[in-house]
């Protein structure tokens, strides 16, 4: 799917147009554009401080961008502008994310971590919690079963009753992915999932991401520094520097792009 | 040696700290100053020994290295197993202080009580010496006996206590044993009002109300992690709803049972009202704003009335005339004098004696406490409870996982306040008279202490905390003067040795069928 003409035929899931964001005097993002198509793995790379995570935060409405559009097209084909929504509404529409610095709920159990993420797909309220009618009991059992199935999928079922903070680093990363999947997304945003992993674990993660894409039928937008992983996974790559797009294309095109080489290796190689 | 010097310094420091409170006493009417030196001596000696225990505990918990504590020999002594000989030595060591203290302080202290012979010109007659020595020896033996007994008790309690705590801290497992315990406890509480005096029934009702308050605050502070320091304001809203409502529209058919839910509702509304401006605040800032809210409510109650006149007065004259009178009359809170004559709860229009009424209130309080415990534990295990917990753990991740932060905060505030409202209405019904002094910041701090002492987030812990903080002061009225001192010391000790509270929060234990089939070894690493 690396050829551009093949790409153009797929329907667009997420489109970002002219997104700008300013922190005081610092232009964190200027006129950024990006596009994710259905069932694609799109990577976002760039040196540290290029604005990749800021872009993620704008997409998920944690930050409000100063200008520009973030358009999400849901499964039914309706287009939503995300820039004025609140983060939980974005998740409700079907986009989930993980965080660069792991943000699991440390003193909840592994299973409960995933169960929380079922929140936007369930609806028991105060009265339901107090009186526990059969529908609520069924819903709770359903939440529990679905969450456990996800843990099993991510290979975490043996530690389901541990406090999440007691998990090993790699397990915490997988828990974050399981939690994101529990919100039933059609677009998954992964912020440096391989950070701090050894080559063996990274290789396993690569397989896992591909498997998730194919089995859960997702599109994936990925920030990553591990070039081997990015090059072998991605259908399409965007490169950012100083808050701007500097290049995009298939892995081969990006690898050969002189601007990218300059951004990563400095002037002398340009 | 260094340890002894350290303990001496610590004890001196404590004598200095407590000096104004424990040693100097000014007689109110004459202004005469009484110097109670034996209190200073008592504190000094007491702290000297306590500081050893204190440091031993710190070393045991690994909070300070053993070398720094300077109690190497003590630790060595403690770590070797006990035998009879060592028990006797320990008893002698401890009890040896009895006669010594007796001799040192005896001259002053026992003279007052006529226990020892008076000192005449600094010299004893042989007979007086004999009596003195005999008494010293008698105390000595007496204390050895007491010490042996308490040793035995401690040894016995150590095993049982550990077992008790293990049972209390075990994750909740629904089963016949647990249900039987709960039913037995409930059955023990049922006949109490017919066995106790009025005063004691009142104390128990108070305890129940405080359990409810603690559990309500626990929703906000323990589960949702929002530090609220003005919780008593909601309690006041509930109490004044009943008091004022009764004064305005009370009658034969509108009484406690009408105002109880109304009190809860109004308190919940007040909770939502408070939470709207503080949705963005966390931690310290939230604490300060809620503290202010509590004080505002108290000041309004103290100032005596609330009226719409400042706003109504801005309207043109003829509009004012056409307004209903209730908009023009101020709402009278009774000021510092409070509101009296609040009727006790009715029971199908039956007339009851004072005693029976109190018993009736007791059963209502008991029933409501049971209701609160069930409701709160159900809320904790629900979808809502999980969203509160997630909110407490990580606000950003919680939102990113699809939890509406604002809604979660609003419901936490509303539900937490609601129980304070119920408690307030019940309190008004119990005392039949309320005034603003029941709703000061001290009360807010006390409710928070109940939650923190019992264990943030733990339902059983909060109930236990309420019992300790409400029952103990009632039964330790003898130490009334030092209540705050004891309170402060125990809080400091709690923070050092059990910062998580007496009882750790328990969660519903989830058992999933088929989980045993998976060997735990496969947990690590990806299966690529």
Interface residues (C-beta under 8 A of the other chain):
Chain A: X60 X62 X86 X87 X88 X91 X92 X96 X97 X99 X103 X104 X105 X106 X107 X108 X109 X111 X112 X115 X116 X117 X118 X119 X120 X121 X122 X124 X125 X126 X128 X129 X130 X132 X136 X139 X140 X143 X144 X148 X155 X156 X157 X158 X159 X160 X161 X168 X170 X171 X174 X179 X180 X183 X200 X201 X203 X204 X205 X206 X207 X208
Chain B: X375 X378 X379 X382 X383 X384 X385 X386 X387 X389 X390 X393 X394 X396 X397 X398 X399 X400 X401 X402 X403 X404 X405 X411 X415 X507 X509 X510 X512 X515 X518 X519 X520 X522 X523 X524 X525 X526 X527 X528
